[in-house]
């Protein structure tokens, strides 16, 4: 009788360990998917910025640089 109970405890621990390992693998897979999603969004935003800059260059316009009025900075240095 004791041998059966011991084997059931070992079997239960084995099942618990297997489920814990599977849950860990699932969490790792979600983390990798999230990183891939963020990397793809970053690449798409960079591509959109490059397209916007290419369009500006193709039109012959340059991005306007904001000039700082010198009278605002007088006496601050």
N, C-alpha and C positions, 0 to 999 in steps of 0.2 A: 504494500500500500504506500509506503513512504517513497519507494522508488518511482511510482507513478506520479506522485505529487511533485517530486523533484524534477522529473522530466517535464511536467506541465509548467513549472516555474521557469525552467530553462527555455522551453519553447516560447513562453510568453515574453521573456526578456529578449529572445532572438527576434520575435515579431516586432516588439517595441523598438529595438535597435534598427531593424530594417526600415521601419516607418520613419524614424528620426533621420536616417541617412537620406531617404527619398525626399523628405521635407527640406533638408539642407540643400540637396541638389536643385529642388524646385526654386528655392530662394536665390541660389546662385544664378540660375537661368533667368529669373526675373531681373536680377541686377544687370546681367549682361545685355538683356533686351533693352533695358532703360538706357544704358550707356550707348547702345547702337542708335536708339531713337534720338537721344540728345546730339550725338555726333552727326546724324543725318540732318537734323534741324539746323545745326551750325553750318554744315556744308551748303544747305539751301539758302541760308541767309547770306553767306559769303558770295554765292553765285548771283543772288539778286543784287547785291551791292556792286559786284563787278559788271553786271548787265547795265545797271544804272549809270555807272561811271563810263562804260563804253558808249552809251547813248549820249552822254554829255560831250564826250570827246568827238563823236561822230558829228554832232551838231556844230562843233566848233566853239562851243561855249566852255568856259572854265568855271569850276566852282568858285563862287564869290568868297573872297577872304574878308573876314570882318576886320576892319582896321580900328585900332584903339585910338580914340582922340587923345592927342598929346596933352591937352589942357587938363584932362582928368588926372593925369599922372604927374603933373608939375609939382615939384617940391616933395615928392614921396621918396625919392632916393637919396 
